[in-house]
Each structure stands twice: as C-alpha cells, then as structure tokens.
C-alpha cells in the first residue's frame, strides 16, 4: 500500500481527519510537524524562531523521505508548507496518494482556537482583523501547489466526520483503498 498524504493550509483539518482516517483504514498515522519536533527536540515555532524556516524545511524533507522509504500503509498529515518546498509535491504524488483538504480562509479561521493560532509561527501576532486577509493572500500563493493533489475535497461545508467519510468514499471509488 502507498502512503496517503493529506495536504492543505494550516488548520484545515489534516491532523484531525488524518487520525480518524488512519483508525478507519487500520493504517499508521504520522504527522510531519510532530516528527520534525521529535527529531529536533524543539517545537515547530522554536525551530522557525531560532534556526529559521530553511532548517525546518530541511528536516521536514528528511521526515518525508523516511515516510516514503518505509513503504508502508500510513496516513500522513503534512505541514501546510511542505508541498511548496522544492519537489516535495512531486515526491508525494510519485510515491503515494495526495488528498487536498480545501477550506476557505474564513472557514479555517473559525476552526482555529487561540492555542492553534499561537502554535503556528506564521499566524502569531496577527489581529482578528488581519487573520483572514493574511490567510487569503497566503493561500493564493500556495494554491498552485495544493491543486496538484490527486484528489481535492472541498471541506468548508463539512464536519471533520463528513470530510472523513468523503475521503474514504473517494479513495474507494478510485480503487485506492478497500
């Protein structure tokens, strides 16, 4: 079985849907941000702050390569920026199945808790009024990468449970899982 990579903007539900999806499929779950933190012994925010985004992206790529090399059934929640760095999107598409969990900036803003905002380095310090416009601009830059996914699921009108059901239905319809 090939890895299943969930991609999309931060806060779109990759981790929450991914955990449930892995349980439903009986596959292992991996979160690239958590694996980077484990490898570096520091939070994503601290890595960004003290070592810079470039270092974070290098370690993130190493994590991705290990997940691909394991060649096991795994649901992977990727960091929001992982598909943008070098050829990561091509690597994921070539070695597994990519699913874009697409949500609007306003939809994501509604999902984010104050803790969720603080733990994301790029959203720290933004006021409520700045949050959605910042995300809209950022998402527009990322969209060409996310749109290379093999499957796209519009999630704004869906709960995490409904998104999970829709992902499983699409994967089964396309013969990608049983």
N, C-alpha and C positions, 0 to 999 in steps of 0.2 A: 504494500500500500504506500502511496505517496503522501508526503506531508500536506496538510491543509493549512494555508496561510490566510489569516484574517487581516485585512488591511483597511485603512481609513484614518480619518482625522482623530486626534486625541479626544477621548471622551465619547466616541461614537458607539461604544459597547463591545469592542473587540475582546476585552478580558472577560466581561460578564457573560457574553454569549459564548465565547470560546470555552470557558469552564463547563458550562452546561452542555455544549456540543460534544466535548470530549467524553463526558459521562454518558451521554446518549449513544455515542458511537462505540464506547468502550476503548477509546484511544487515550494515550497520554496527553496531558496539557502542558504547554510551555509558553511562558510569557517572556519575550526577548528583553524587556526592561528589567524584569526580576533576575534573569540570568546574567545580564550585564552588572547589576548591583552585586550579585553573588560573586562574580568573577573579580570585580574591582574592590569589593568590601566597602562600597560607598553608595549613597543614593544617586539616582539619575541627576537630581538637582545639584548635588555636590560635585559630581563629575563635570557637569556643564560649567559650574562656577569656578572650580579650582583647576581643572585640566582642559576645559574647552570642548566645544561641540565636536571638533575634529577627532579628538581622542575617544569621545563617546561613540562616534560613528565607526571608528576602527574596531573597538571592542564589540560593538553591535554586529559588525560584519563577521567577526570571528565566531560569535554565537550563532549567527545564521548558517555559516559554513558547517559548524558542528551538527546542527539540527539536520541539515541536508545530508551530510555524510552518514548519519545514523541510519538512514533509510528505514525508518520505522513509521507505523501509523501514529501521527502526532498532530494535534490541533495547535497551531502556533498563533498567539496574539502578538502581532508585531508592533513596534513603536510607530507612532504616526509619521515620523520622518524616514523610517527605514527604506521604504520603496524609492525615495528620491536620491539616495546616495549611490554614486557610481552605477554599477549594473545590477543592483540588488533586485530590482523588479524582474529583470530578465532571468536572474538566477532562480527566483521563486517560481516564475512561470515555467521554466525549463525542468524543474525538479519536483514540482508538486502542483497543487490546485490553489489558485488565488481567488479570494472572495472579498470584494469591496463592500463594506458596510457603509452605505452612503446616508449621511444625515446632513441637514442644513445647519448652519452656524447657530441659528436661533434654537433649533431642536437640541443641539449639543449643550448650549448654554443652560437650557432648562434642566438638563441631566446633571450638570456639574455641581457638586457640593463645594462649600468653601474649602474643605481639605483638598478636593480634587483639583481646584484651581491653584492652590498653593504648591502642590507637589509637581506641577507642570511648569518647568522653568520659563517657557515662552509666554505663559499666561500670568505669571506673577506680576503684581503691581498694576495690572490693568483695572480700571474702574468698571463698574457695571455698564456704564455708557460706552466705554471703549472696547469691551469684550467682543460683542458680536461683529462690529465693523472690522476689528483686527482679524478675527477668525474668517470672515468672508474674504478678505484680501489674501490671507494665508492659504485658505482652501482653494482659491482660484489658481494660485501658483502650483499647488500640489495636484490638482485635478488631472492634468495630463498623465501623471504617473499612476495615480489610482485607477484611472479609466483603462489602463492596460490589463486590469484583472480579467481573469477568465469568466467570472461571474460577478454581476453587480446586483446588489439588493438595496432598493430604496427603503429605508427604515424609519423615516420620520413618523409615519402613522402607526408604527408597530411597537408593541412592548418587546422587551427582550425575549420573552417566551414565544411571541408570534414571529419574531425575527429568526429565532432558533428553528421553529417549525418550517419557516420558508426556506432557510438554508438547507435543511435536511431534505425537504421536498425537491429542491432544485438539484442537489447532488444526486439524489436517487433517480430523478427523471433523466439526468445526463449520464447515468450509469457510473458515476464516480464513487459511490458507496452503495452498500446493500441495505 
